[in-house]
């Protein structure tokens, strides 16, 4: 849901606060700032908003994984959704290699290393400079 569509502007959201939601006591455009801050960067990298969405069992990554999509198909989807482009051949090769090696690793506390690697790759795309500054 877009912030503009919220039925109540008093909805508590750290994400909206961190990204400059004005208090709406006045409707001046100058209340909002578009200058990036450390708080915004830290929230994107470590905050609950992105991380909870990536761990959600109904996320796009989890759904494609459960449906048996190939690594190449998932990577194409992630790149198109994140960067509006297909992965370069070097990116594709590096990421499919990382996924293949993740399947062979036994990580304590991780039930499915391939799914964990796909979530981590999604996180890395969404926190990259290309995504943050171009999209």
DSSP file (Angstrom, degrees, kcal/mol; ACC not computed):
  #  RESIDUE AA STRUCTURE BP1 BP2  ACC     N-H-->O    O-->H-N    N-H-->O    O-->H-N    TCO  KAPPA ALPHA  PHI   PSI    X-CA   Y-CA   Z-CA
    1    1 A X              0   0    0      0, 0.0     2,-0.2     0, 0.0     5,-0.1   0.000 360.0 360.0 360.0 137.9    0.0    0.0    0.0
    2    2 A X    >   -     0   0    0      1,-0.1     3,-1.4     3,-0.0     4,-0.4  -0.506 360.0-118.7 -77.3 150.1    1.3    3.5   -0.8
    3    3 A X  G >  S+     0   0    0      1,-0.3     3,-1.2     2,-0.2    -1,-0.1   0.844 114.9  59.7 -57.9 -34.0    1.6    5.9    2.1
    4    4 A X  G 3  S+     0   0    0      1,-0.3    -1,-0.3     3,-0.0     5,-0.0   0.766 101.0  55.6 -65.7 -25.4   -1.0    8.2    0.3
    5    5 A X  G <  S+     0   0    0     -3,-1.4    -1,-0.3     3,-0.0    -2,-0.2   0.489  75.6 123.1 -87.7  -3.7   -3.5    5.4    0.5
    6    6 A X    <   -     0   0    0     -3,-1.2     3,-0.1    -4,-0.4    -3,-0.0  -0.379  59.2-144.0 -60.5 130.3   -3.3    4.9    4.2
    7    7 A X  S    S+     0   0    0      1,-0.2     2,-0.4    -2,-0.1    -1,-0.2   0.791  89.6  35.7 -68.2 -25.6   -6.8    5.4    5.7
    8    8 A X    >   -     0   0    0      1,-0.1     3,-1.5     0, 0.0    -1,-0.2  -0.982  68.1-154.8-131.5 120.4   -5.3    7.1    8.8
    9    9 A X  T 3  S+     0   0    0     -2,-0.4    -1,-0.1     1,-0.3    -2,-0.1   0.574  91.5  70.2 -71.8  -6.8   -2.3    9.3    8.5
   10   10 A X  T 3   +     0   0    0      2,-0.1    -1,-0.3    -3,-0.0     2,-0.1   0.284  66.7 136.4 -92.0  11.3   -1.5    8.6   12.2
   11   11 A X    <   -     0   0    0     -3,-1.5     2,-0.5     1,-0.1    -5,-0.0  -0.377  61.2-119.3 -59.2 130.8   -0.5    5.0   11.4
   12   12 A X        +     0   0    0     -2,-0.1     2,-0.3     4,-0.0    -1,-0.1  -0.635  48.8 154.8 -77.4 121.1    2.7    4.2   13.2
   13   13 A X     >  -     0   0    0     -2,-0.5     4,-2.1     1,-0.1     5,-0.2  -0.853  32.4-165.9-151.4 110.1    5.4    3.3   10.8
   14   14 A X  H  > S+     0   0    0     -2,-0.3     4,-3.1     1,-0.2     5,-0.2   0.880  94.3  58.3 -62.3 -36.5    9.1    3.7   11.5
   15   15 A X  H  > S+     0   0    0      1,-0.2     4,-1.8     2,-0.2    -1,-0.2   0.942 107.8  44.4 -57.8 -49.8    9.8    3.2    7.8
   16   16 A X  H  4>S+     0   0    0      1,-0.2     5,-2.5     2,-0.2    -1,-0.2   0.882 114.7  49.7 -64.8 -37.6    7.6    6.2    6.8
   17   17 A X  H ><5S+     0   0    0     -4,-2.1     3,-1.5     3,-0.2    -2,-0.2   0.931 110.5  49.6 -65.1 -45.6    9.1    8.3    9.6
   18   18 A X  H 3<5S+     0   0    0     -4,-3.1    22,-0.2     1,-0.3    -1,-0.2   0.829 109.7  52.7 -63.2 -32.3   12.7    7.4    8.6
   19   19 A X  T 3<5S-     0   0    0     -4,-1.8    -1,-0.3    -5,-0.2    -2,-0.2   0.156 128.2 -89.3 -96.7  20.5   12.0    8.3    5.0
   20   20 A X  T < 5 +     0   0    0     -3,-1.5     2,-0.4     1,-0.2    -3,-0.2   0.740  55.5 173.9  92.8  25.4   10.6   11.8    5.8
   21   21 A X      < -     0   0    0     -5,-2.5    -1,-0.2    -6,-0.1     2,-0.0  -0.523  32.0-131.1 -64.3 121.8    6.9   11.5    6.4
   22   22 A X        -     0   0    0     -2,-0.4    10,-0.1     1,-0.1    -1,-0.1  -0.321  15.4-115.8 -71.3 160.1    5.8   14.9    7.5
   23   23 A X        -     0   0    0      8,-0.1    -1,-0.1     1,-0.1    -2,-0.1   0.580  40.5-133.8 -74.3  -8.3    3.7   15.3   10.6
   24   24 A X  S    S+     0   0    0      2,-0.2     3,-0.1     4,-0.1    -1,-0.1   0.748  70.1 124.2  62.8  29.2    0.8   16.7    8.3
   25   25 A X  S    S+     0   0    0      1,-0.2     2,-0.3     0, 0.0    -1,-0.1   0.754  84.9  21.6 -82.3 -25.9    0.0   19.6   10.5
   26   26 A X  S    S-     0   0    0      2,-0.1    -2,-0.2     3,-0.0    -1,-0.2  -0.935  75.3-135.2-133.4 159.3    0.6   21.8    7.5
   27   27 A X        +     0   0    0     -2,-0.3     2,-0.3    -3,-0.1    -5,-0.0  -0.053  54.1 135.1-108.3  33.2    0.6   20.8    3.8
   28   28 A X    >   -     0   0    0      1,-0.1     3,-1.3     2,-0.0     4,-0.2  -0.607  55.4-138.7 -80.6 141.5    3.7   22.6    2.7
   29   29 A X  G >  S+     0   0    0     -2,-0.3     3,-1.6     1,-0.2    -1,-0.1   0.773  98.4  73.2 -67.2 -25.5    6.0   20.6    0.4
   30   30 A X  G 3  S+     0   0    0      1,-0.3    -1,-0.2     3,-0.0    -3,-0.0   0.613  79.0  75.4 -68.2 -10.1    9.0   22.0    2.4
   31   31 A X  G <  S+     0   0    0     -3,-1.3     2,-0.3    -5,-0.0    -1,-0.3   0.796  89.1  67.7 -68.6 -26.8    8.1   19.7    5.3
   32   32 A X    <   -     0   0    0     -3,-1.6     2,-0.4    -4,-0.2   -11,-0.1  -0.746  69.6-158.1 -99.3 140.5    9.5   16.7    3.4
   33   33 A X        -     0   0    0     -2,-0.3    -3,-0.0   -13,-0.2    -2,-0.0  -0.916  13.2-164.6-116.1 145.1   13.2   16.3    2.6
   34   34 A X        +     0   0    0     -2,-0.4     2,-0.5     2,-0.1    -1,-0.1   0.266  54.1 116.7-108.6  10.3   14.6   14.1   -0.2
   35   35 A X        -     0   0    0      1,-0.1    -2,-0.1     0, 0.0     2,-0.0  -0.675  69.8-119.9 -80.2 125.2   18.1   14.1    1.1
   36   36 A X        -     0   0    0     -2,-0.5     2,-0.3     4,-0.0    -2,-0.1  -0.315  32.3-160.6 -65.0 148.8   19.2   10.6    2.1
   37   37 A X     >  -     0   0    0    -19,-0.1     4,-2.0     1,-0.1     5,-0.1  -0.831  32.4-113.0-127.0 165.0   20.2   10.0    5.7
   38   38 A X  H  > S+     0   0    0     -2,-0.3     4,-2.9     1,-0.2     5,-0.3   0.871 117.3  58.7 -62.3 -37.9   22.1    7.5    7.7
   39   39 A X  H  > S+     0   0    0      1,-0.2     4,-2.2     2,-0.2    -1,-0.2   0.911 106.2  47.9 -59.4 -43.2   18.9    6.4    9.4
   40   40 A X  H  > S+     0   0    0    -22,-0.2     4,-2.4     2,-0.2    -1,-0.2   0.936 112.7  47.9 -63.5 -46.5   17.4    5.6    6.0
   41   41 A X  H  X S+     0   0    0     -4,-2.0     4,-2.4     1,-0.2     5,-0.2   0.927 113.6  47.0 -61.4 -45.4   20.4    3.6    5.0
   42   42 A X  H  X>S+     0   0    0     -4,-2.9     4,-3.1     1,-0.2     5,-0.6   0.873 111.2  52.0 -65.9 -36.0   20.6    1.7    8.2
   43   43 A X  H  X5S+     0   0    0     -4,-2.2     4,-1.6    -5,-0.3     7,-0.4   0.913 111.5  46.3 -67.7 -40.5   16.9    0.9    8.2
   44   44 A X  H  <5S+     0   0    0     -4,-2.4    -2,-0.2    -5,-0.2    -1,-0.2   0.931 120.3  39.4 -65.0 -44.2   17.1   -0.5    4.6
   45   45 A X  H  <5S+     0   0    0     -4,-2.4    -2,-0.2    -5,-0.2    -3,-0.2   0.929 138.5   9.2 -73.3 -46.4   20.2   -2.6    5.5
   46   46 A X  H  <5S+     0   0    0     -4,-3.1    -3,-0.2    -5,-0.2    -2,-0.2   0.530  98.9 112.6-114.5  -9.4   19.3   -3.8    9.0
   47   47 A X  S  X<S-     0   0    0     -4,-1.6     4,-1.2    -5,-0.6     5,-0.2  -0.080  70.8-117.7 -72.7 167.7   15.6   -2.8    9.6
   48   48 A X  H  > S+     0   0    0      1,-0.2     4,-2.9     2,-0.2     5,-0.4   0.797  99.9  72.2 -73.4 -30.6   12.6   -5.0    9.9
   49   49 A X  H  > S+     0   0    0      1,-0.2     4,-1.4     2,-0.2    -1,-0.2   0.946 109.1  27.9 -55.2 -58.7   10.7   -3.7    6.9
   50   50 A X  H  > S+     0   0    0     -7,-0.4     4,-2.2     2,-0.2    -1,-0.2   0.925 122.4  51.4 -71.0 -45.3   12.9   -5.3    4.2
   51   51 A X  H  X S+     0   0    0     -4,-1.2     4,-1.6     1,-0.2    -2,-0.2   0.881 109.7  49.3 -64.1 -39.2   14.1   -8.3    6.2
   52   52 A X  H  X S+     0   0    0     -4,-2.9     4,-0.7     1,-0.2    -1,-0.2   0.884 110.8  50.9 -66.6 -37.3   10.6   -9.3    7.3
   53   53 A X  H  < S+     0   0    0     -4,-1.4     3,-0.4    -5,-0.4    -2,-0.2   0.880 109.4  50.5 -67.8 -36.3    9.4   -9.2    3.7
   54   54 A X  H  < S+     0   0    0     -4,-2.2    -1,-0.2     1,-0.2    -2,-0.2   0.838 112.5  46.7 -69.5 -32.1   12.3  -11.3    2.5
   55   55 A X  H  < S+     0   0    0     -4,-1.6    -1,-0.2    -5,-0.2    -2,-0.2   0.539  84.0 116.4 -85.9  -7.5   11.6  -14.0    5.2
   56   56 A X    ><  -     0   0    0     -4,-0.7     3,-2.1    -3,-0.4     6,-0.3  -0.434  66.4-139.2 -64.9 128.2    7.8  -14.0    4.5
   57   57 A X  T 3  S+     0   0    0      1,-0.3    -1,-0.2    -2,-0.2    -4,-0.0   0.663 103.1  55.6 -64.4 -13.8    6.8  -17.5    3.3
   58   58 A X  T 3  S+     0   0    0      4,-0.1    -1,-0.3    -5,-0.1    -2,-0.1   0.247  82.1 123.3 -98.9  11.8    4.5  -15.8    0.8
   59   59 A X  S <> S-     0   0    0     -3,-2.1     4,-2.4     1,-0.1     5,-0.2  -0.248  76.5-110.6 -69.4 162.5    7.3  -13.7   -0.8
   60   60 A X  H  > S+     0   0    0      1,-0.2     4,-2.6     2,-0.2     5,-0.2   0.893 118.0  52.2 -60.1 -41.8    8.0  -13.9   -4.5
   61   61 A X  H  > S+     0   0    0      1,-0.2     4,-2.3     2,-0.2    -1,-0.2   0.941 111.4  45.7 -62.9 -47.9   11.3  -15.6   -3.9
   62   62 A X  H  > S+     0   0    0     -6,-0.3     4,-2.7     1,-0.2    -1,-0.2   0.899 113.1  51.0 -62.1 -40.5    9.7  -18.3   -1.7
   63   63 A X  H  X S+     0   0    0     -4,-2.4     4,-2.0     2,-0.2    -2,-0.2   0.931 111.4  46.1 -65.1 -45.5    6.9  -18.8   -4.1
   64   64 A X  H  <>S+     0   0    0     -4,-2.6     5,-2.5     1,-0.2     4,-0.4   0.882 113.1  51.7 -63.7 -37.2    9.3  -19.3   -7.1
   65   65 A X  H ><5S+     0   0    0     -4,-2.3     3,-1.1    -5,-0.2    -2,-0.2   0.935 110.7  46.7 -64.1 -47.0   11.4  -21.6   -5.0
   66   66 A X  H 3<5S+     0   0    0     -4,-2.7    -1,-0.2     1,-0.3    -2,-0.2   0.839 109.2  55.4 -64.8 -32.9    8.4  -23.8   -4.0
   67   67 A X  T 3<5S-     0   0    0     -4,-2.0    -1,-0.3    -5,-0.2    -2,-0.2   0.531 117.3-113.7 -79.6  -5.1    7.2  -23.9   -7.6
   68   68 A X  T < 5 +     0   0    0     -3,-1.1    -3,-0.2    -4,-0.4    -2,-0.1   0.763  50.2 172.2  83.1  25.6   10.5  -25.2   -8.8
   69   69 A X      < -     0   0    0     -5,-2.5    -1,-0.2     1,-0.1     2,-0.0  -0.358  35.8-110.2 -63.1 147.7   11.8  -22.3  -10.9
   70   70 A X     >  -     0   0    0      1,-0.1     4,-2.4     4,-0.0     5,-0.2  -0.329  24.6-109.2 -74.2 162.5   15.4  -22.7  -12.0
   71   71 A X  H  > S+     0   0    0      1,-0.2     4,-2.7     2,-0.2     5,-0.2   0.896 120.6  52.9 -57.8 -40.6   18.1  -20.5  -10.6
   72   72 A X  H  > S+     0   0    0      2,-0.2     4,-2.4     1,-0.2    -1,-0.2   0.899 108.9  48.5 -63.9 -41.4   18.4  -18.7  -14.0
   73   73 A X  H  > S+     0   0    0      2,-0.2     4,-2.3     1,-0.2    -1,-0.2   0.913 113.0  47.6 -65.5 -42.0   14.6  -18.0  -14.0
   74   74 A X  H  X S+     0   0    0     -4,-2.4     4,-2.8     2,-0.2    -2,-0.2   0.921 111.9  49.8 -65.5 -43.2   14.7  -16.6  -10.4
   75   75 A X  H  X S+     0   0    0     -4,-2.7     4,-2.6     2,-0.2     5,-0.3   0.912 109.8  51.2 -62.5 -42.1   17.8  -14.5  -11.2
   76   76 A X  H  X S+     0   0    0     -4,-2.4     4,-2.6     2,-0.2     5,-0.2   0.939 112.3  47.0 -58.7 -46.3   16.1  -13.0  -14.3
   77   77 A X  H  X S+     0   0    0     -4,-2.3     4,-2.9     1,-0.2     5,-0.2   0.939 112.7  48.8 -60.7 -47.9   13.0  -12.2  -12.2
   78   78 A X  H  X S+     0   0    0     -4,-2.8     4,-2.2     1,-0.2     5,-0.3   0.904 114.0  45.5 -62.2 -41.9   15.1  -10.6   -9.4
   79   79 A X  H  X>S+     0   0    0     -4,-2.6     4,-3.1     2,-0.2     6,-1.0   0.915 114.6  47.3 -68.9 -42.4   17.1   -8.5  -11.8
   80   80 A X  H  X5S+     0   0    0     -4,-2.6     4,-0.9    -5,-0.3    -2,-0.2   0.911 116.0  45.2 -64.8 -40.2   14.1   -7.4  -13.8
   81   81 A X  H  <5S+     0   0    0     -4,-2.9    -2,-0.2    -5,-0.2    -1,-0.2   0.855 125.0  32.6 -70.6 -34.5   12.2   -6.5  -10.6
   82   82 A X  H  <5S+     0   0    0     -4,-2.2    -2,-0.2    -5,-0.2    -3,-0.2   0.909 138.0  12.9 -88.5 -47.4   15.2   -4.7   -9.0
   83   83 A X  H  <5S-     0   0    0     -4,-3.1    -3,-0.2     2,-0.3    -2,-0.1   0.450  89.9-121.8-115.1  -3.5   17.1   -3.1  -11.9
   84   84 A X  S  <<S+     0   0    0     -4,-0.9     2,-0.3    -5,-0.8    -4,-0.2   0.851  84.7  85.2  59.5  35.4   14.7   -3.4  -14.9
   85   85 A X  S    S-     0   0    0     -6,-1.0    -2,-0.3    -9,-0.1    -1,-0.2  -0.978  83.4-101.7-154.8 161.2   17.4   -5.3  -16.7
   86   86 A X        -     0   0    0     -2,-0.3   -10,-0.1     1,-0.1     2,-0.1  -0.517  51.8 -92.5 -79.6 155.9   18.6   -8.9  -17.1
   87   87 A X        -     0   0    0     -2,-0.2    -1,-0.1     1,-0.1   -11,-0.0  -0.416  42.2-110.6 -67.6 145.8   21.8   -9.9  -15.2
   88   88 A X     >  -     0   0    0      1,-0.1     4,-2.9    -2,-0.1     5,-0.2  -0.335  32.5-106.8 -67.4 159.9   25.0   -9.5  -17.1
   89   89 A X  H  > S+     0   0    0      1,-0.2     4,-2.5     2,-0.2     5,-0.2   0.880 122.0  51.5 -60.0 -38.1   26.7  -12.8  -18.0
   90   90 A X  H  > S+     0   0    0      2,-0.2     4,-2.2     1,-0.2    -1,-0.2   0.895 111.7  47.2 -66.2 -38.9   29.4  -12.3  -15.4
   91   91 A X  H  > S+     0   0    0      2,-0.2     4,-2.7     1,-0.2     5,-0.3   0.926 112.4  49.6 -66.0 -44.8   26.7  -11.6  -12.7
   92   92 A X  H  X S+     0   0    0     -4,-2.9     4,-2.6     1,-0.2     5,-0.3   0.925 112.1  48.0 -59.9 -45.7   24.7  -14.7  -13.8
   93   93 A X  H  X S+     0   0    0     -4,-2.5     4,-1.9    -5,-0.2    -1,-0.2   0.925 113.7  46.4 -63.3 -45.6   27.7  -16.9  -13.7
   94   94 A X  H  X S+     0   0    0     -4,-2.2     4,-2.0     1,-0.2    -2,-0.2   0.914 116.0  44.7 -64.3 -43.1   28.8  -15.7  -10.2
   95   95 A X  H  X S+     0   0    0     -4,-2.7     4,-2.3     2,-0.2    -2,-0.2   0.885 112.5  49.0 -74.0 -38.5   25.3  -15.9   -8.7
   96   96 A X  H  X S+     0   0    0     -4,-2.6     4,-2.1    -5,-0.3    -1,-0.2   0.878 112.3  50.9 -67.7 -34.5   24.5  -19.4  -10.1
   97   97 A X  H  X S+     0   0    0     -4,-1.9     4,-2.2    -5,-0.3    -2,-0.2   0.901 109.8  49.6 -64.6 -41.1   27.8  -20.6   -8.9
   98   98 A X  H  X S+     0   0    0     -4,-2.0     4,-1.9     2,-0.2    -2,-0.2   0.887 110.9  49.8 -65.5 -38.6   27.1  -19.2   -5.4
   99   99 A X  H  X S+     0   0    0     -4,-2.3     4,-1.6     2,-0.2    -2,-0.2   0.903 110.0  50.7 -66.2 -40.4   23.7  -20.9   -5.4
  100  100 A X  H  X S+     0   0    0     -4,-2.1     4,-0.7     1,-0.2    -2,-0.2   0.907 113.0  45.1 -63.9 -41.9   25.2  -24.2   -6.4
  101  101 A X  H  X S+     0   0    0     -4,-2.2     4,-0.8     1,-0.2     3,-0.4   0.822 107.5  59.3 -72.8 -28.8   27.8  -24.0   -3.6
  102  102 A X  H >< S+     0   0    0     -4,-1.9     3,-0.6     1,-0.2    -1,-0.2   0.867  99.6  57.4 -65.6 -35.3   25.2  -22.9   -1.1
  103  103 A X  H 3< S+     0   0    0     -4,-1.6    -1,-0.2     1,-0.2    -2,-0.2   0.790 107.1  48.6 -65.4 -26.7   23.2  -26.1   -1.7
  104  104 A X  H 3< S+     0   0    0     -4,-0.7    -1,-0.2    -3,-0.4     2,-0.2   0.630  94.5  92.0 -89.1 -14.3   26.3  -28.1   -0.7
  105  105 A X    <<  -     0   0    0     -4,-0.8     2,-0.7    -3,-0.6     8,-0.2  -0.562  65.4-145.9 -83.2 143.7   27.0  -26.2    2.5
  106  106 A X        -     0   0    0     -2,-0.2     2,-0.5     6,-0.1     5,-0.1  -0.932  20.3-174.4-107.9 108.5   25.6  -27.2    5.9
  107  107 A X    >   -     0   0    0     -2,-0.7     3,-2.0     3,-0.3     2,-0.0  -0.904  29.2-115.1-106.3 124.9   24.9  -24.1    7.9
  108  108 A X  T 3  S+     0   0    0     -2,-0.5     3,-0.1     1,-0.3    -2,-0.0  -0.345  99.7  13.8 -58.9 132.5   23.8  -24.6   11.5
  109  109 A X  T 3  S+     0   0    0      1,-0.2     2,-0.6    -2,-0.0    -1,-0.3   0.430 100.7 109.1  84.0  -0.5   20.3  -23.3   12.0
  110  110 A X    <   -     0   0    0     -3,-2.0    -3,-0.3     1,-0.2     3,-0.3  -0.934  45.1-173.1-113.1 114.6   19.5  -23.1    8.3
  111  111 A X  S    S+     0   0    0     -2,-0.6     2,-0.5     1,-0.3    -1,-0.2   0.893  81.8  25.5 -71.4 -40.5   17.1  -25.7    7.1
  112  112 A X     >  -     0   0    0      1,-0.1     4,-2.2     2,-0.0    -1,-0.3  -0.855  63.4-174.0-130.7  96.5   17.4  -24.8    3.4
  113  113 A X  H  > S+     0   0    0     -2,-0.5     4,-2.3    -3,-0.3   -10,-0.2   0.829  85.7  55.2 -62.1 -32.7   20.7  -23.2    2.4
  114  114 A X  H  > S+     0   0    0      2,-0.2     4,-2.3     1,-0.2    -1,-0.2   0.933 109.7  45.5 -66.8 -44.2   19.5  -22.6   -1.2
  115  115 A X  H  > S+     0   0    0      2,-0.2     4,-2.4     1,-0.2    -2,-0.2   0.910 112.8  51.2 -64.0 -41.4   16.5  -20.7   -0.1
  116  116 A X  H  X S+     0   0    0     -4,-2.2     4,-2.3     1,-0.2    -1,-0.2   0.898 110.2  50.0 -61.3 -40.0   18.6  -18.7    2.4
  117  117 A X  H  X S+     0   0    0     -4,-2.3     4,-2.4     2,-0.2    -2,-0.2   0.890 109.0  51.4 -66.5 -38.9   21.0  -17.9   -0.4
  118  118 A X  H  X S+     0   0    0     -4,-2.3     4,-2.2     2,-0.2    -2,-0.2   0.907 110.9  48.1 -63.9 -41.2   18.2  -16.7   -2.7
  119  119 A X  H  X S+     0   0    0     -4,-2.4     4,-2.5     2,-0.2    -2,-0.2   0.915 111.7  50.0 -64.3 -41.9   16.9  -14.4    0.1
  120  120 A X  H  X S+     0   0    0     -4,-2.3     4,-2.5     2,-0.2    -2,-0.2   0.890 110.1  50.4 -64.1 -39.1   20.4  -13.1    0.7
  121  121 A X  H  X S+     0   0    0     -4,-2.4     4,-2.2     2,-0.2    -1,-0.2   0.903 110.1  50.0 -65.3 -40.3   20.8  -12.4   -3.0
  122  122 A X  H  X S+     0   0    0     -4,-2.2     4,-2.3     2,-0.2    -2,-0.2   0.932 111.0  49.7 -62.3 -44.9   17.5  -10.5   -3.1
  123  123 A X  H  X S+     0   0    0     -4,-2.5     4,-1.3     1,-0.2    -2,-0.2   0.913 109.8  51.2 -59.0 -43.8   18.6   -8.5   -0.1
  124  124 A X  H  < S+     0   0    0     -4,-2.5     4,-0.3     1,-0.2    -1,-0.2   0.869 110.3  48.9 -66.3 -35.0   21.9   -7.7   -1.7
  125  125 A X  H >< S+     0   0    0     -4,-2.2     3,-0.9     1,-0.2     6,-0.4   0.922 112.8  47.4 -66.8 -42.7   20.2   -6.5   -4.9
  126  126 A X  H 3< S+     0   0    0     -4,-2.3    -2,-0.2     1,-0.2    -1,-0.2   0.651 115.8  44.2 -76.3 -14.7   17.8   -4.3   -3.0
  127  127 A X  T 3< S+     0   0    0     -4,-1.3    -1,-0.2    -5,-0.2    -2,-0.2   0.301  91.3 112.7-108.6   8.7   20.5   -2.7   -0.8
  128  128 A X  S <> S-     0   0    0     -3,-0.9     4,-2.6    -4,-0.3     5,-0.2  -0.331  78.1-116.3 -78.2 161.8   22.9   -2.2   -3.7
  129  129 A X  H  > S+     0   0    0      1,-0.2     4,-2.6     2,-0.2     5,-0.5   0.887 114.1  59.1 -63.2 -38.8   24.0    1.2   -5.0
  130  130 A X  H  > S+     0   0    0      1,-0.2     4,-1.4     2,-0.2     5,-0.3   0.917 113.1  37.3 -59.1 -43.2   22.4    0.5   -8.3
  131  131 A X  H  > S+     0   0    0     -6,-0.4     4,-1.7     3,-0.2    -2,-0.2   0.939 118.1  48.7 -72.9 -47.0   19.0    0.0   -6.8
  132  132 A X  H  < S+     0   0    0     -4,-2.6    -2,-0.2     1,-0.2    -3,-0.2   0.847 124.5  27.7 -65.8 -35.0   19.2    2.7   -4.1
  133  133 A X  H  < S+     0   0    0     -4,-2.6    -1,-0.2    -5,-0.2    -2,-0.2   0.661 128.2  37.4-104.7 -17.8   20.4    5.4   -6.4
  134  134 A X  H  <        0   0    0     -4,-1.4    -3,-0.2    -5,-0.5    -2,-0.2   0.655 360.0 360.0-105.9 -19.4   19.0    4.5   -9.8
  135  135 A X     <        0   0    0     -4,-1.7    -3,-0.2    -5,-0.3    -4,-0.1   0.360 360.0 360.0-131.1 360.0   15.6    3.0   -9.0
